[in-house]
Amino acid sequence: MPYPPPATLKQFLKPYDRETQTLALALRALVLEEMAPCYENIYDAYSAVAIGYGTSDRLSDGVFHIAVYAKHVNLGFNDGATLADPKNILLGNGNRIRHISIKTPEDLKRPELRAYIRRAKKKAIADARKLGEPLPKKPRGVVSIVKAIYAKKRRPK
């Protein structure tokens, strides 16, 4: 694995069953194959372990994220509401975020996952250019940062 998971991420995933941990880490590897070099912002949040990916450590520069739940993992697109969805597979109805739910290892083999990741990354770069924002300097490799650890958590038992 070119970008091994940080020890803190593995620690945050321990309350989940082995299958969910495996799905989360496999999805992380797939995302990093498409996104690296990048920033990986890790949150041990109330109802999920969340890992955001973007061009800096700022939440506003996030392109997509992984959310780990008790029996599945979501691949979320931060601007998914405006992302082209030709396969009509994005879930959610909020103002910004859409996601794809990953429940089995076979779900990770769907070719549209990589296509949507590439599309979201390309759109984020194009949107930054339209706003005239300078693109952040790419880091070397993957910069993993634990951004928040919530005191109260709702986790699998």
N, C-alpha and C positions, 0 to 999 in steps of 0.2 A: 504494500500500500504506500503510494508516494507521500501522502500526508496523513500520518497516523493520528488518531484522535488524541487530544490532550487528556491527561490523566483526570482533570477536573470534569470533563465531559463524561468520561466513563463512570466516574463516581456519581454524577447526577443521574445517569441512566440505570444505576443499580436497582432501584425499586421496581423497575419494569421487568416483565418476564423475558426470558432469553430470546424468544421470537421477535418481540418488539424492539429489543436492543439491537438485534441483528438487522432488522429492517431499517432502523434509524441510522446505523453506521453504514449500511450499504447505500442508502439514499445519500448520505453525506459524501461518500466516495464518488458517486455518480455526479453530484452537484459540483464537487471540486474538480472533477475531470473537465467539466465544461466552463467553470468560472475562474479557476486559479490562473494567475495570482489574484488574491482578493483578501478582504477582511472577513473574519468569521467571528460574529458577536454572539456569545453564549449567555443565555438567561435561564436560571433555574427558577422558573416562575410558579405562580400559584397552581394552575391546572395543567401545565405542560412544561417540559423542557423545550425551549425554543432556541434555534440557532439561525441567526440572520446572516446573509451574505450580501456584500456590497463593495463599493469602491473606496470606502473609508470606514472608520469605526463609528461614524454618525448614523443614527437610525434613519435619518432623512435620505441617506445615500444607499439604503438597502434596496436590493433588486428582488430577492426572494428569500424565503425562510423555510425551515423545517420545524414542525411542531410535533412533539412526541406525546401521544396519548396512551391510555391503558392497552388498547387492542389494535391501534393503527397509528400511522404516521401521515401527516399532511405535508405536501409540498405546496407552499403558499407563494403567490405572486403578489408583491406589494402594490403594483399598479395593474392588477389582473382585470379590473373592470374595463380598462381601455386596451387590454391586450387582445390581439386577434385570436379568435377561438374557432378555427375552421372545423375542428372535430367535435365541437360543442361538449367538451368534457370538463370545463372549469366549473367548480361548484361555489356557491355563495351568492349573496345578493346585497352585500354592503356597498358603500360608495367607492371603495378602492380595492380591497383584497379579494382574490379568488384563489381557490386551491384545488389540488388533485389529491384524493385520498389513496393511500398505499396500504393495502391490507395483507398482501402475500408477496413472497419473493418474485412470483410471476409478474406482478404489477410493475416491478422495477424494469422488466424487460420490454415494456411497451415503448416503441420507438418515438412516440409522440412526446414522451417525457423530455428527452433531449431536445427535440424540436421546440418545445415550449420554453425550455430553459434558454436556448439560444435566442429565441425570439424576444424574450423578456430582457436579456442582456443587451441585445442590439437596440431595443426600444429605449432602454434606460440611457444608453450612450447618446442616441439621437435626441432624446428629450433634453438632456443636459446641454447639448450643442445648440438646440433651438433657444434655450434660455440664456445662451451666451456664457454659461458657466465653464470655467476651465476644468478639464478632466483631471481628477486627482492623479498624482504620480502613483504608478502601480508598485505595490510592495514586492519584495522578493518572497516568493512562495505564498504561504497562507499565514496570515497574522491572526492568531486566535486570542480573543480577549473575553474574559468573564466579565460581563457588564452588570449583572445583578443577580443576587441570590435572595429570594423572598423568604421571609421568616416562616410564614404559614404556607403550607402546601396541601394540595389534594392529590394524592398519589395512589397508585394501585396498592392493594394490600396483599 
